[in-house]
Amino acid sequence: MGAKGKGSAWERDICKYLSKWIQKTEKPYLFWRQPLSGGLATINELNKDLSGDIRSISPDSEWWPFSVEAKTGYPKTSFWQHFKNIKNFNIKDFWIQCLNDAKKANKYPMLVYKKKMKNPIVGINSTVDYLLKSKSKNLSSIRMNWKDLESITFYDFRDFFDIITPEDIKGLNKWD
């Protein structure tokens, strides 16, 4: 399977997981891949709800306040790169893309990253991290800061969604 196929499969897995997380059953699906894998949002700037790689497709998930960027693979990407001045640091580039898409859509950014043979991780911005801190404080996390960019806090994907409930997410206020 090529890189595009792996990315598409990863996006579908996230959609199924989130649907099951909300309603305790995978079907009917509440989320699905963005048309053109997010590219439609780039060419159709009039529809601000089309952002990221995943979208709500049901009235039962319309409250979802995130623009989700889903990434998988990138075998040379390492958190150790954060400490070096590497021009094309994939995690930072993913986060910039996520922040830009979320801002255009007036949503919170969420980065979901999976590396081969590793557990997936979910990254949220400092605002969401602060609002969820009472629930997430007992979870292990990694926070990445850059001098020119909003920070991101990563959590183990499954641990995060085992602790954080749909009601917690519904309680978030959208960006002002």
Rosetta constraint file for C-alpha pairs under 8 A:
AtomPair CA 1 CA 5 HARMONIC 5.75 0.50
AtomPair CA 1 CA 6 HARMONIC 6.41 0.50
AtomPair CA 2 CA 6 HARMONIC 6.26 0.50
AtomPair CA 3 CA 7 HARMONIC 6.17 0.50
AtomPair CA 3 CA 73 HARMONIC 7.87 0.50
AtomPair CA 4 CA 8 HARMONIC 6.19 0.50
AtomPair CA 5 CA 9 HARMONIC 6.11 0.50
AtomPair CA 6 CA 10 HARMONIC 6.09 0.50
AtomPair CA 6 CA 72 HARMONIC 7.28 0.50
AtomPair CA 7 CA 11 HARMONIC 6.18 0.50
AtomPair CA 7 CA 70 HARMONIC 7.64 0.50
AtomPair CA 7 CA 71 HARMONIC 6.68 0.50
AtomPair CA 7 CA 72 HARMONIC 6.12 0.50
AtomPair CA 8 CA 12 HARMONIC 6.29 0.50
AtomPair CA 8 CA 33 HARMONIC 7.79 0.50
AtomPair CA 8 CA 37 HARMONIC 7.75 0.50
AtomPair CA 9 CA 13 HARMONIC 6.19 0.50
AtomPair CA 10 CA 14 HARMONIC 6.32 0.50
AtomPair CA 10 CA 70 HARMONIC 7.36 0.50
AtomPair CA 10 CA 71 HARMONIC 7.70 0.50
AtomPair CA 10 CA 72 HARMONIC 6.89 0.50
AtomPair CA 11 CA 15 HARMONIC 6.30 0.50
AtomPair CA 11 CA 32 HARMONIC 7.80 0.50
AtomPair CA 11 CA 33 HARMONIC 6.19 0.50
AtomPair CA 11 CA 53 HARMONIC 7.06 0.50
AtomPair CA 11 CA 54 HARMONIC 7.01 0.50
AtomPair CA 11 CA 70 HARMONIC 6.21 0.50
AtomPair CA 12 CA 16 HARMONIC 6.20 0.50
AtomPair CA 12 CA 32 HARMONIC 6.60 0.50
AtomPair CA 12 CA 33 HARMONIC 6.49 0.50
AtomPair CA 13 CA 17 HARMONIC 6.08 0.50
AtomPair CA 14 CA 18 HARMONIC 6.07 0.50
AtomPair CA 15 CA 19 HARMONIC 6.10 0.50
AtomPair CA 15 CA 29 HARMONIC 7.38 0.50
AtomPair CA 15 CA 30 HARMONIC 7.45 0.50
AtomPair CA 15 CA 31 HARMONIC 5.02 0.50
AtomPair CA 15 CA 32 HARMONIC 5.43 0.50
AtomPair CA 15 CA 33 HARMONIC 7.27 0.50
AtomPair CA 15 CA 54 HARMONIC 7.06 0.50
AtomPair CA 16 CA 20 HARMONIC 6.19 0.50
AtomPair CA 16 CA 26 HARMONIC 5.58 0.50
AtomPair CA 16 CA 27 HARMONIC 7.85 0.50
AtomPair CA 16 CA 29 HARMONIC 6.58 0.50
AtomPair CA 16 CA 31 HARMONIC 7.30 0.50
AtomPair CA 17 CA 21 HARMONIC 6.02 0.50
AtomPair CA 17 CA 26 HARMONIC 7.00 0.50
AtomPair CA 18 CA 22 HARMONIC 6.25 0.50
AtomPair CA 18 CA 30 HARMONIC 7.77 0.50
AtomPair CA 18 CA 31 HARMONIC 7.30 0.50
AtomPair CA 19 CA 23 HARMONIC 6.26 0.50
AtomPair CA 19 CA 24 HARMONIC 7.60 0.50
AtomPair CA 19 CA 25 HARMONIC 6.95 0.50
AtomPair CA 19 CA 26 HARMONIC 5.41 0.50
AtomPair CA 19 CA 27 HARMONIC 7.18 0.50
AtomPair CA 19 CA 28 HARMONIC 7.71 0.50
AtomPair CA 19 CA 29 HARMONIC 5.65 0.50
AtomPair CA 19 CA 30 HARMONIC 5.16 0.50
AtomPair CA 19 CA 31 HARMONIC 6.38 0.50
AtomPair CA 20 CA 24 HARMONIC 4.60 0.50
AtomPair CA 20 CA 25 HARMONIC 4.43 0.50
AtomPair CA 20 CA 26 HARMONIC 4.29 0.50
AtomPair CA 20 CA 27 HARMONIC 7.43 0.50
AtomPair CA 21 CA 25 HARMONIC 7.56 0.50
AtomPair CA 21 CA 161 HARMONIC 7.38 0.50
AtomPair CA 21 CA 166 HARMONIC 7.65 0.50
AtomPair CA 22 CA 165 HARMONIC 7.97 0.50
AtomPair CA 22 CA 166 HARMONIC 5.94 0.50
AtomPair CA 29 CA 57 HARMONIC 7.59 0.50
AtomPair CA 29 CA 58 HARMONIC 7.71 0.50
AtomPair CA 30 CA 56 HARMONIC 5.88 0.50
AtomPair CA 30 CA 57 HARMONIC 5.43 0.50
AtomPair CA 30 CA 58 HARMONIC 5.08 0.50
AtomPair CA 30 CA 60 HARMONIC 6.82 0.50
AtomPair CA 30 CA 61 HARMONIC 5.92 0.50
AtomPair CA 31 CA 54 HARMONIC 6.60 0.50
AtomPair CA 31 CA 55 HARMONIC 5.43 0.50
AtomPair CA 31 CA 56 HARMONIC 4.45 0.50
AtomPair CA 31 CA 57 HARMONIC 5.24 0.50
AtomPair CA 31 CA 58 HARMONIC 7.15 0.50
AtomPair CA 31 CA 61 HARMONIC 7.48 0.50
AtomPair CA 32 CA 54 HARMONIC 5.65 0.50
AtomPair CA 32 CA 55 HARMONIC 5.68 0.50
AtomPair CA 32 CA 56 HARMONIC 6.63 0.50
AtomPair CA 32 CA 57 HARMONIC 6.53 0.50
AtomPair CA 33 CA 37 HARMONIC 6.30 0.50
AtomPair CA 33 CA 38 HARMONIC 7.99 0.50
AtomPair CA 33 CA 53 HARMONIC 5.82 0.50
AtomPair CA 33 CA 54 HARMONIC 4.61 0.50
AtomPair CA 33 CA 55 HARMONIC 6.27 0.50
AtomPair CA 34 CA 38 HARMONIC 5.16 0.50
AtomPair CA 34 CA 40 HARMONIC 7.62 0.50
AtomPair CA 34 CA 50 HARMONIC 7.17 0.50
AtomPair CA 34 CA 51 HARMONIC 7.71 0.50
AtomPair CA 34 CA 52 HARMONIC 7.18 0.50
AtomPair CA 34 CA 53 HARMONIC 5.07 0.50
AtomPair CA 34 CA 54 HARMONIC 5.03 0.50
AtomPair CA 34 CA 55 HARMONIC 5.77 0.50
AtomPair CA 35 CA 39 HARMONIC 7.15 0.50
AtomPair CA 35 CA 40 HARMONIC 5.98 0.50
AtomPair CA 36 CA 40 HARMONIC 5.57 0.50
AtomPair CA 37 CA 52 HARMONIC 7.80 0.50
AtomPair CA 37 CA 53 HARMONIC 5.33 0.50
AtomPair CA 37 CA 54 HARMONIC 7.90 0.50
AtomPair CA 38 CA 42 HARMONIC 7.13 0.50
AtomPair CA 38 CA 50 HARMONIC 7.19 0.50
AtomPair CA 38 CA 51 HARMONIC 6.10 0.50
AtomPair CA 38 CA 52 HARMONIC 5.21 0.50
AtomPair CA 38 CA 53 HARMONIC 4.80 0.50
AtomPair CA 38 CA 54 HARMONIC 7.64 0.50
AtomPair CA 39 CA 43 HARMONIC 6.58 0.50
AtomPair CA 40 CA 44 HARMONIC 5.69 0.50
AtomPair CA 40 CA 50 HARMONIC 7.13 0.50
AtomPair CA 41 CA 45 HARMONIC 5.95 0.50
AtomPair CA 41 CA 47 HARMONIC 7.15 0.50
AtomPair CA 41 CA 48 HARMONIC 7.28 0.50
AtomPair CA 41 CA 50 HARMONIC 4.90 0.50
AtomPair CA 41 CA 51 HARMONIC 5.45 0.50
AtomPair CA 41 CA 52 HARMONIC 7.72 0.50
AtomPair CA 48 CA 104 HARMONIC 6.37 0.50
AtomPair CA 48 CA 105 HARMONIC 4.60 0.50
AtomPair CA 48 CA 106 HARMONIC 7.84 0.50
AtomPair CA 49 CA 105 HARMONIC 5.53 0.50
AtomPair CA 50 CA 55 HARMONIC 7.19 0.50
AtomPair CA 50 CA 105 HARMONIC 7.31 0.50
AtomPair CA 51 CA 55 HARMONIC 7.63 0.50
AtomPair CA 51 CA 67 HARMONIC 5.69 0.50
AtomPair CA 51 CA 68 HARMONIC 7.66 0.50
AtomPair CA 51 CA 101 HARMONIC 5.55 0.50
AtomPair CA 51 CA 102 HARMONIC 6.71 0.50
AtomPair CA 51 CA 104 HARMONIC 7.81 0.50
AtomPair CA 51 CA 105 HARMONIC 6.31 0.50
AtomPair CA 52 CA 67 HARMONIC 5.08 0.50
AtomPair CA 52 CA 68 HARMONIC 4.99 0.50
AtomPair CA 52 CA 69 HARMONIC 5.01 0.50
AtomPair CA 52 CA 70 HARMONIC 7.90 0.50
AtomPair CA 52 CA 98 HARMONIC 6.91 0.50
AtomPair CA 52 CA 101 HARMONIC 6.12 0.50
AtomPair CA 52 CA 102 HARMONIC 7.42 0.50
AtomPair CA 53 CA 67 HARMONIC 7.64 0.50
AtomPair CA 53 CA 68 HARMONIC 5.84 0.50
AtomPair CA 53 CA 69 HARMONIC 5.34 0.50
AtomPair CA 53 CA 70 HARMONIC 6.21 0.50
AtomPair CA 54 CA 67 HARMONIC 7.33 0.50
AtomPair CA 54 CA 68 HARMONIC 5.83 0.50
AtomPair CA 54 CA 69 HARMONIC 7.39 0.50
AtomPair CA 54 CA 70 HARMONIC 7.96 0.50
AtomPair CA 55 CA 67 HARMONIC 7.84 0.50
AtomPair CA 56 CA 61 HARMONIC 5.66 0.50
AtomPair CA 56 CA 62 HARMONIC 5.89 0.50
AtomPair CA 56 CA 64 HARMONIC 7.14 0.50
AtomPair CA 57 CA 61 HARMONIC 7.26 0.50
AtomPair CA 57 CA 62 HARMONIC 7.65 0.50
AtomPair CA 58 CA 62 HARMONIC 6.44 0.50
AtomPair CA 63 CA 170 HARMONIC 6.45 0.50
AtomPair CA 64 CA 169 HARMONIC 7.48 0.50
AtomPair CA 64 CA 170 HARMONIC 7.11 0.50
AtomPair CA 65 CA 107 HARMONIC 5.41 0.50
AtomPair CA 65 CA 108 HARMONIC 6.03 0.50
AtomPair CA 65 CA 169 HARMONIC 7.69 0.50
AtomPair CA 65 CA 170 HARMONIC 7.81 0.50
AtomPair CA 65 CA 172 HARMONIC 7.69 0.50
AtomPair CA 65 CA 174 HARMONIC 6.57 0.50
AtomPair CA 66 CA 102 HARMONIC 7.18 0.50
AtomPair CA 66 CA 107 HARMONIC 5.19 0.50
AtomPair CA 66 CA 108 HARMONIC 4.64 0.50
AtomPair CA 66 CA 109 HARMONIC 5.61 0.50
AtomPair CA 66 CA 110 HARMONIC 6.12 0.50
AtomPair CA 67 CA 98 HARMONIC 7.17 0.50
AtomPair CA 67 CA 101 HARMONIC 6.79 0.50
AtomPair CA 67 CA 102 HARMONIC 5.10 0.50
AtomPair CA 67 CA 105 HARMONIC 7.53 0.50
AtomPair CA 67 CA 107 HARMONIC 5.85 0.50
AtomPair CA 67 CA 108 HARMONIC 6.06 0.50
AtomPair CA 67 CA 109 HARMONIC 5.17 0.50
AtomPair CA 67 CA 110 HARMONIC 6.05 0.50
AtomPair CA 68 CA 98 HARMONIC 7.08 0.50
AtomPair CA 68 CA 109 HARMONIC 6.30 0.50
AtomPair CA 68 CA 110 HARMONIC 4.78 0.50
AtomPair CA 68 CA 111 HARMONIC 5.81 0.50
AtomPair CA 68 CA 112 HARMONIC 7.14 0.50
AtomPair CA 69 CA 94 HARMONIC 7.61 0.50
AtomPair CA 69 CA 97 HARMONIC 7.88 0.50
AtomPair CA 69 CA 98 HARMONIC 5.67 0.50
AtomPair CA 69 CA 109 HARMONIC 7.81 0.50
AtomPair CA 69 CA 110 HARMONIC 6.25 0.50
AtomPair CA 69 CA 111 HARMONIC 4.86 0.50
AtomPair CA 69 CA 112 HARMONIC 6.19 0.50
AtomPair CA 70 CA 111 HARMONIC 6.06 0.50
AtomPair CA 70 CA 112 HARMONIC 4.86 0.50
AtomPair CA 70 CA 113 HARMONIC 6.03 0.50
AtomPair CA 71 CA 94 HARMONIC 7.82 0.50
AtomPair CA 71 CA 111 HARMONIC 7.67 0.50
AtomPair CA 71 CA 112 HARMONIC 6.22 0.50
AtomPair CA 71 CA 113 HARMONIC 4.79 0.50
AtomPair CA 71 CA 114 HARMONIC 6.35 0.50
AtomPair CA 72 CA 113 HARMONIC 5.63 0.50
AtomPair CA 72 CA 114 HARMONIC 4.57 0.50
AtomPair CA 72 CA 115 HARMONIC 5.70 0.50
AtomPair CA 72 CA 116 HARMONIC 7.70 0.50
AtomPair CA 73 CA 114 HARMONIC 6.45 0.50
AtomPair CA 73 CA 115 HARMONIC 5.00 0.50
AtomPair CA 73 CA 116 HARMONIC 6.04 0.50
AtomPair CA 74 CA 90 HARMONIC 7.85 0.50
AtomPair CA 74 CA 115 HARMONIC 6.93 0.50
AtomPair CA 75 CA 115 HARMONIC 6.87 0.50
AtomPair CA 75 CA 116 HARMONIC 7.33 0.50
AtomPair CA 77 CA 81 HARMONIC 7.34 0.50
AtomPair CA 77 CA 89 HARMONIC 7.30 0.50
AtomPair CA 77 CA 90 HARMONIC 6.26 0.50
AtomPair CA 77 CA 91 HARMONIC 7.34 0.50
AtomPair CA 78 CA 82 HARMONIC 7.83 0.50
AtomPair CA 79 CA 91 HARMONIC 7.94 0.50
AtomPair CA 80 CA 84 HARMONIC 7.52 0.50
AtomPair CA 81 CA 85 HARMONIC 7.67 0.50
AtomPair CA 81 CA 86 HARMONIC 6.68 0.50
AtomPair CA 81 CA 89 HARMONIC 6.68 0.50
AtomPair CA 82 CA 86 HARMONIC 7.77 0.50
AtomPair CA 82 CA 89 HARMONIC 7.38 0.50
AtomPair CA 82 CA 144 HARMONIC 7.83 0.50
AtomPair CA 88 CA 93 HARMONIC 7.07 0.50
AtomPair CA 89 CA 93 HARMONIC 6.20 0.50
AtomPair CA 90 CA 94 HARMONIC 5.92 0.50
AtomPair CA 91 CA 95 HARMONIC 6.15 0.50
AtomPair CA 92 CA 96 HARMONIC 6.18 0.50
AtomPair CA 93 CA 97 HARMONIC 6.29 0.50
AtomPair CA 94 CA 98 HARMONIC 6.14 0.50
AtomPair CA 94 CA 111 HARMONIC 7.52 0.50
AtomPair CA 95 CA 99 HARMONIC 6.02 0.50
AtomPair CA 95 CA 111 HARMONIC 6.81 0.50
AtomPair CA 95 CA 152 HARMONIC 7.76 0.50
AtomPair CA 96 CA 100 HARMONIC 6.12 0.50
AtomPair CA 96 CA 149 HARMONIC 7.96 0.50
AtomPair CA 97 CA 101 HARMONIC 6.18 0.50
AtomPair CA 98 CA 102 HARMONIC 6.08 0.50
AtomPair CA 98 CA 109 HARMONIC 5.67 0.50
AtomPair CA 98 CA 110 HARMONIC 6.83 0.50
AtomPair CA 98 CA 111 HARMONIC 6.58 0.50
AtomPair CA 99 CA 103 HARMONIC 6.05 0.50
AtomPair CA 99 CA 108 HARMONIC 7.95 0.50
AtomPair CA 99 CA 109 HARMONIC 5.56 0.50
AtomPair CA 100 CA 104 HARMONIC 6.34 0.50
AtomPair CA 101 CA 105 HARMONIC 6.41 0.50
AtomPair CA 101 CA 109 HARMONIC 7.74 0.50
AtomPair CA 102 CA 106 HARMONIC 5.88 0.50
AtomPair CA 102 CA 107 HARMONIC 4.84 0.50
AtomPair CA 102 CA 108 HARMONIC 5.63 0.50
AtomPair CA 102 CA 109 HARMONIC 5.14 0.50
AtomPair CA 103 CA 107 HARMONIC 6.23 0.50
AtomPair CA 103 CA 108 HARMONIC 7.49 0.50
AtomPair CA 103 CA 109 HARMONIC 7.92 0.50
AtomPair CA 106 CA 174 HARMONIC 7.04 0.50
AtomPair CA 106 CA 175 HARMONIC 5.98 0.50
AtomPair CA 107 CA 174 HARMONIC 6.13 0.50
AtomPair CA 107 CA 175 HARMONIC 6.36 0.50
AtomPair CA 108 CA 124 HARMONIC 7.95 0.50
AtomPair CA 108 CA 125 HARMONIC 7.53 0.50
AtomPair CA 108 CA 128 HARMONIC 7.51 0.50
AtomPair CA 108 CA 174 HARMONIC 6.96 0.50
AtomPair CA 108 CA 175 HARMONIC 7.00 0.50
AtomPair CA 109 CA 124 HARMONIC 6.26 0.50
AtomPair CA 109 CA 125 HARMONIC 6.52 0.50
AtomPair CA 110 CA 122 HARMONIC 6.88 0.50
AtomPair CA 110 CA 123 HARMONIC 5.59 0.50
AtomPair CA 110 CA 124 HARMONIC 5.05 0.50
AtomPair CA 110 CA 125 HARMONIC 7.40 0.50
AtomPair CA 111 CA 122 HARMONIC 5.64 0.50
AtomPair CA 111 CA 123 HARMONIC 4.83 0.50
AtomPair CA 111 CA 124 HARMONIC 6.68 0.50
AtomPair CA 112 CA 120 HARMONIC 6.97 0.50
AtomPair CA 112 CA 121 HARMONIC 5.75 0.50
AtomPair CA 112 CA 122 HARMONIC 4.48 0.50
AtomPair CA 112 CA 123 HARMONIC 6.27 0.50
AtomPair CA 112 CA 157 HARMONIC 7.63 0.50
AtomPair CA 113 CA 120 HARMONIC 5.64 0.50
AtomPair CA 113 CA 121 HARMONIC 5.39 0.50
AtomPair CA 113 CA 122 HARMONIC 6.45 0.50
AtomPair CA 114 CA 118 HARMONIC 6.76 0.50
AtomPair CA 114 CA 119 HARMONIC 6.58 0.50
AtomPair CA 114 CA 120 HARMONIC 4.34 0.50
AtomPair CA 114 CA 121 HARMONIC 6.46 0.50
AtomPair CA 115 CA 119 HARMONIC 7.33 0.50
AtomPair CA 115 CA 120 HARMONIC 6.91 0.50
AtomPair CA 119 CA 156 HARMONIC 6.85 0.50
AtomPair CA 119 CA 157 HARMONIC 7.41 0.50
AtomPair CA 120 CA 156 HARMONIC 6.27 0.50
AtomPair CA 120 CA 157 HARMONIC 5.40 0.50
AtomPair CA 120 CA 158 HARMONIC 7.70 0.50
AtomPair CA 121 CA 154 HARMONIC 6.17 0.50
AtomPair CA 121 CA 155 HARMONIC 5.46 0.50
AtomPair CA 121 CA 156 HARMONIC 4.49 0.50
AtomPair CA 121 CA 157 HARMONIC 4.44 0.50
AtomPair CA 121 CA 158 HARMONIC 7.96 0.50
AtomPair CA 122 CA 154 HARMONIC 5.37 0.50
AtomPair CA 122 CA 155 HARMONIC 5.36 0.50
AtomPair CA 122 CA 156 HARMONIC 6.28 0.50
AtomPair CA 122 CA 157 HARMONIC 5.03 0.50
AtomPair CA 122 CA 160 HARMONIC 7.70 0.50
AtomPair CA 123 CA 152 HARMONIC 5.87 0.50
AtomPair CA 123 CA 153 HARMONIC 5.24 0.50
AtomPair CA 123 CA 154 HARMONIC 4.18 0.50
AtomPair CA 123 CA 155 HARMONIC 6.42 0.50
AtomPair CA 124 CA 128 HARMONIC 6.27 0.50
AtomPair CA 124 CA 129 HARMONIC 6.32 0.50
AtomPair CA 124 CA 152 HARMONIC 5.52 0.50
AtomPair CA 124 CA 153 HARMONIC 5.48 0.50
AtomPair CA 124 CA 154 HARMONIC 6.65 0.50
AtomPair CA 125 CA 129 HARMONIC 6.11 0.50
AtomPair CA 125 CA 150 HARMONIC 6.99 0.50
AtomPair CA 125 CA 151 HARMONIC 6.08 0.50
AtomPair CA 125 CA 152 HARMONIC 4.82 0.50
AtomPair CA 125 CA 153 HARMONIC 6.37 0.50
AtomPair CA 126 CA 130 HARMONIC 5.94 0.50
AtomPair CA 126 CA 150 HARMONIC 7.32 0.50
AtomPair CA 126 CA 151 HARMONIC 6.14 0.50
AtomPair CA 126 CA 152 HARMONIC 6.39 0.50
AtomPair CA 126 CA 153 HARMONIC 7.09 0.50
AtomPair CA 127 CA 131 HARMONIC 6.29 0.50
AtomPair CA 128 CA 132 HARMONIC 6.06 0.50
AtomPair CA 128 CA 172 HARMONIC 7.57 0.50
AtomPair CA 129 CA 133 HARMONIC 5.77 0.50
AtomPair CA 129 CA 136 HARMONIC 7.95 0.50
AtomPair CA 129 CA 153 HARMONIC 7.07 0.50
AtomPair CA 131 CA 172 HARMONIC 7.20 0.50
AtomPair CA 132 CA 136 HARMONIC 6.02 0.50
AtomPair CA 132 CA 164 HARMONIC 7.89 0.50
AtomPair CA 132 CA 168 HARMONIC 7.41 0.50
AtomPair CA 133 CA 137 HARMONIC 5.25 0.50
AtomPair CA 135 CA 163 HARMONIC 6.77 0.50
AtomPair CA 135 CA 164 HARMONIC 6.57 0.50
AtomPair CA 136 CA 160 HARMONIC 7.25 0.50
AtomPair CA 136 CA 163 HARMONIC 7.00 0.50
AtomPair CA 136 CA 164 HARMONIC 7.24 0.50
AtomPair CA 139 CA 155 HARMONIC 7.21 0.50
AtomPair CA 139 CA 159 HARMONIC 7.32 0.50
AtomPair CA 139 CA 160 HARMONIC 7.38 0.50
AtomPair CA 140 CA 155 HARMONIC 6.47 0.50
AtomPair CA 140 CA 156 HARMONIC 7.63 0.50
AtomPair CA 141 CA 153 HARMONIC 6.47 0.50
AtomPair CA 141 CA 154 HARMONIC 5.43 0.50
AtomPair CA 141 CA 155 HARMONIC 4.88 0.50
AtomPair CA 141 CA 156 HARMONIC 7.54 0.50
AtomPair CA 142 CA 153 HARMONIC 5.56 0.50
AtomPair CA 142 CA 154 HARMONIC 5.12 0.50
AtomPair CA 142 CA 155 HARMONIC 6.85 0.50
AtomPair CA 143 CA 151 HARMONIC 6.94 0.50
AtomPair CA 143 CA 152 HARMONIC 5.67 0.50
AtomPair CA 143 CA 153 HARMONIC 4.20 0.50
AtomPair CA 143 CA 154 HARMONIC 6.24 0.50
AtomPair CA 144 CA 151 HARMONIC 5.59 0.50
AtomPair CA 144 CA 152 HARMONIC 5.40 0.50
AtomPair CA 144 CA 153 HARMONIC 6.37 0.50
AtomPair CA 145 CA 149 HARMONIC 7.29 0.50
AtomPair CA 145 CA 150 HARMONIC 7.01 0.50
AtomPair CA 145 CA 151 HARMONIC 4.58 0.50
AtomPair CA 145 CA 152 HARMONIC 6.84 0.50
AtomPair CA 146 CA 150 HARMONIC 7.05 0.50
AtomPair CA 146 CA 151 HARMONIC 6.56 0.50
AtomPair CA 155 CA 159 HARMONIC 7.32 0.50
AtomPair CA 155 CA 160 HARMONIC 6.12 0.50
AtomPair CA 156 CA 160 HARMONIC 6.00 0.50
AtomPair CA 157 CA 161 HARMONIC 6.41 0.50
AtomPair CA 158 CA 162 HARMONIC 5.95 0.50
AtomPair CA 159 CA 163 HARMONIC 6.37 0.50
AtomPair CA 160 CA 164 HARMONIC 5.87 0.50
AtomPair CA 161 CA 165 HARMONIC 6.73 0.50
AtomPair CA 164 CA 168 HARMONIC 6.16 0.50
AtomPair CA 164 CA 169 HARMONIC 7.49 0.50
AtomPair CA 165 CA 169 HARMONIC 6.61 0.50
AtomPair CA 166 CA 170 HARMONIC 6.09 0.50
AtomPair CA 167 CA 171 HARMONIC 6.22 0.50
AtomPair CA 168 CA 172 HARMONIC 7.03 0.50
